[in-house]
């Protein structure tokens, strides 16, 4: 296991329901626990799309980090 790659992220999830001519409209936001980053979404599909993209990006970064570490260990 590669311990140099931090794969943990923590966010505060906020849900807000608004009325749209009698129809519920949901807004979501994710805010990093350090308060530096906030993402806002109109509807659950947009939130899920972001999470899929974000986790895929973390997976790719982890793969690159693991590959780089393995290449450094190879004798030249």
C-alpha positions in Angstrom: 0.0 0.0 0.0 1.3 3.4 -0.9 1.1 5.5 2.2 2.4 8.7 0.5 -0.9 9.1 -1.3 -3.8 10.5 0.8 -7.0 9.0 -0.5 -9.3 10.4 2.2 -11.4 13.5 1.5 -13.9 15.0 3.9 -16.8 17.3 2.9 -19.8 18.8 4.5 -22.9 18.1 2.4 -25.7 20.6 2.5 -29.1 20.0 1.1 -31.6 22.8 0.4 -35.1 22.4 -0.9 -36.7 25.2 -2.8 -40.2 25.6 -4.2 -40.4 25.9 -8.0 -44.1 26.7 -8.8 -45.3 24.0 -6.4 -42.6 21.5 -7.4 -39.7 20.7 -5.1 -36.3 21.8 -6.4 -33.2 20.5 -4.6 -29.8 22.2 -4.3 -26.7 20.5 -2.9 -23.3 21.9 -1.9 -20.1 20.2 -0.8 -17.7 22.2 1.3 -14.3 20.9 2.3 -13.8 20.6 6.0 -11.1 23.3 5.9 -13.5 25.7 4.2 -11.3 26.4 1.2 -13.4 24.7 -1.4 -17.1 24.7 -2.1 -19.0 23.1 -5.0 -22.7 23.8 -5.6 -25.1 21.6 -7.6 -28.6 22.0 -8.9 -30.1 18.6 -8.5 -28.8 15.2 -7.4 -27.7 14.1 -10.9 -25.2 17.0 -11.0 -23.8 16.1 -7.5 -23.4 12.4 -8.5 -21.7 13.4 -11.8 -19.2 15.5 -9.9 -18.5 12.7 -7.4 -17.9 10.1 -10.2 -15.6 12.5 -12.0 -13.7 13.4 -8.7 -13.2 9.8 -7.6 -12.1 8.8 -11.1 -9.5 11.7 -10.9 -8.3 10.5 -7.5 -8.0 6.9 -8.9 -5.9 8.2 -11.9 -3.7 10.3 -9.6 -3.2 7.3 -7.3 -2.2 5.1 -10.3 0.3 7.7 -11.5 1.8 8.0 -8.0 2.1 4.2 -7.6 3.7 3.9 -11.1 6.2 6.7 -10.3 7.1 5.1 -7.0 7.6 1.7 -8.7 9.8 3.2 -11.4 12.0 4.9 -8.7 12.6 1.6 -7.0 13.8 -0.2 -10.1 17.6 -0.5 -10.3 19.2 1.4 -13.2 
